[in-house]
Amino acid sequence: MGRTGTVGRRALLTAGAVALAGCTSEADGERPKGPSAAERAARAEALRRRRSVSTAEALRERYDAVLAAHPSLSARLSPLRAAAAAHATALGEGGTAAPVTPVGAKSAPPTAAVSAAPTPPAASVSADPAVALKELAAAARKTADAHTAALLEASPEYARLLASVAAAAAVHAYLLTEGGRG
């Protein structure tokens, strides 16, 4: 007994390859072109920007939740919340800006162009203001870490902006914990 099963498989593979080559060729014999390198880079940059805006908006929304639960913290948190909103706007410049809403106003639902991932449900806020501040500081640190991680693949100009926003988020974390003790 020879290898009759092998010959059949080879013939089938060869016929499949020929058929596949015929399906992917155009009439003039050239393969269809995909997006150029510049188009792929632009898409990747837009996706990075949407993710950065979403991250910044999540921190702003966290500020809104804490302010709604603890209005007595308004004097301390309002300037930081305003800065977080400005960061989201700055990160989105270039076509991906997220709408920024004033304190106490309801945000419009994110559109597909703004949000790279579904927006997580609003986080619950502790009834204890001190715990709420610690949780907000943790969210600010998480935001700083996310922006820092995004630096690795960002264009030089956008990386500088991300670095500034990451540093500001780290300062927010400090001001919400250590800075409030003085």
DOKOLNU-408229 format. One record per residue (C-alpha): residue number from 0; z, y, x; residue in one letter. Coordinates in steps of 0.02 Angstrom, whole numbers, plus 50000, padded with zeros to 5 digits. Layout:
NUM	Z	Y	X	A
...
//
This chain:
0	50000	50000	50000	M
1	49946	50165	50068	G
2	50004	50338	50030	R
3	49912	50364	49868	T
4	50050	50475	49798	G
5	50037	50591	49948	T
6	49850	50614	49936	V
7	49864	50662	49754	G
8	50000	50790	49791	R
9	49898	50867	49931	R
10	49746	50880	49821	A
11	49850	50957	49683	L
12	49928	51083	49803	L
13	49758	51130	49874	T
14	49685	51154	49700	A
15	49836	51258	49650	G
16	49820	51368	49804	A
17	49635	51397	49770	V
18	49670	51439	49589	A
19	49811	51556	49637	L
20	49701	51644	49764	A
21	49568	51667	49632	G
22	49694	51742	49510	C
23	49764	51868	49632	T
24	49599	51933	49699	S
25	49508	52078	49621	E
26	49321	52080	49594	A
27	49288	52163	49762	D
28	49396	52036	49854	G
29	49543	52151	49890	E
30	49720	52113	49837	R
31	49801	52237	49718	P
32	49911	52361	49808	K
33	50095	52382	49768	G
34	50194	52541	49786	P
35	50177	52628	49952	S
36	50321	52638	50074	A
37	50349	52819	50024	A
38	50357	52771	49840	E
39	50481	52631	49877	R
40	50588	52751	49980	A
41	50584	52882	49842	A
42	50637	52753	49712	R
43	50778	52691	49823	A
44	50838	52869	49852	E
45	50834	52906	49665	A
46	50935	52749	49631	L
47	51061	52799	49766	R
48	51076	52971	49686	R
49	51103	52897	49512	R
50	51239	52784	49580	R
51	51323	52928	49670	S
52	51317	53037	49514	V
53	51388	52894	49411	S
54	51530	52872	49535	T
55	51569	53059	49534	A
56	51559	53065	49344	E
57	51681	52920	49331	A
58	51809	53021	49431	L
59	51779	53174	49323	R
60	51803	53067	49168	E
61	51965	53001	49241	R
62	52025	53180	49264	Y
63	51979	53215	49083	D
64	52078	53063	49023	A
65	52233	53113	49122	V
66	52220	53293	49062	L
67	52204	53235	48882	A
68	52356	53122	48899	A
69	52461	53246	48999	H
70	52417	53427	48957	P
71	52569	53483	49058	S
72	52471	53437	49217	L
73	52330	53557	49173	S
74	52375	53690	49302	A
75	52377	53561	49440	R
76	52226	53457	49387	L
77	52102	53581	49314	S
78	52041	53648	49482	P
79	52020	53471	49549	L
80	51930	53418	49391	R
81	51813	53567	49407	A
82	51775	53517	49587	A
83	51739	53338	49533	A
84	51618	53402	49402	A
85	51533	53513	49532	A
86	51516	53363	49648	H
87	51427	53263	49512	A
88	51307	53408	49485	T
89	51274	53431	49670	A
90	51245	53245	49698	L
91	51121	53241	49556	G
92	51015	53388	49612	E
93	50838	53329	49636	G
94	50808	53261	49462	G
95	50959	53153	49426	T
96	51089	53282	49377	A
97	51214	53223	49249	A
98	51268	53343	49114	P
99	51438	53416	49152	V
100	51554	53452	49007	T
101	51703	53568	49001	P
102	51881	53504	48993	V
103	51921	53436	48821	G
104	51739	53420	48766	A
105	51661	53251	48732	K
106	51531	53192	48856	S
107	51360	53146	48793	A
108	51322	52962	48819	P
109	51235	52934	48986	P
110	51049	52905	48983	T
111	50960	52770	49081	A
112	50895	52904	49199	A
113	51072	52958	49245	V
114	51168	52797	49249	S
115	51121	52655	49364	A
116	51249	52541	49285	A
117	51333	52537	49115	P
118	51474	52662	49104	T
119	51641	52572	49105	P
120	51753	52600	48956	P
121	51876	52743	48973	A
122	52026	52687	49073	A
123	52195	52694	48993	S
124	52315	52823	49060	V
125	52497	52788	49094	S
126	52623	52875	48983	A
127	52720	52923	49141	D
128	52640	53077	49222	P
129	52691	53022	49398	A
130	52608	52853	49375	V
131	52454	52937	49298	A
132	52440	53046	49454	L
133	52453	52894	49568	K
134	52317	52806	49468	E
135	52209	52962	49477	L
136	52237	52970	49666	A
137	52182	52788	49679	A
138	52025	52830	49582	A
139	51991	52976	49700	A
140	52012	52860	49851	R
141	51894	52733	49771	K
142	51767	52872	49743	T
143	51783	52929	49924	A
144	51757	52750	49984	D
145	51603	52727	49873	A
146	51523	52888	49936	H
147	51563	52841	50116	T
148	51482	52670	50093	A
149	51326	52753	50020	A
150	51306	52854	50180	L
151	51236	52705	50273	L
152	51071	52702	50179	E
153	51052	52883	50124	A
154	50927	53005	50196	S
155	51004	53123	50325	P
156	51011	53271	50207	E
157	51088	53172	50065	Y
158	51207	53085	50186	A
159	51278	53254	50236	R
160	51309	53295	50053	L
161	51387	53124	50023	L
162	51500	53148	50173	A
163	51560	53316	50106	S
164	51593	53245	49933	V
165	51680	53092	50006	A
166	51792	53206	50110	A
167	51831	53311	49957	A
168	51877	53156	49856	A
169	51993	53103	49998	A
170	52074	53275	49991	V
171	52095	53253	49803	H
172	52187	53089	49835	A
173	52299	53177	49961	Y
174	52335	53324	49846	L
175	52376	53206	49702	L
176	52503	53111	49807	T
177	52568	53185	49969	E
178	52511	53362	49936	G
179	52611	53372	49775	G
180	52776	53334	49860	R
181	52791	53500	49950	G
//
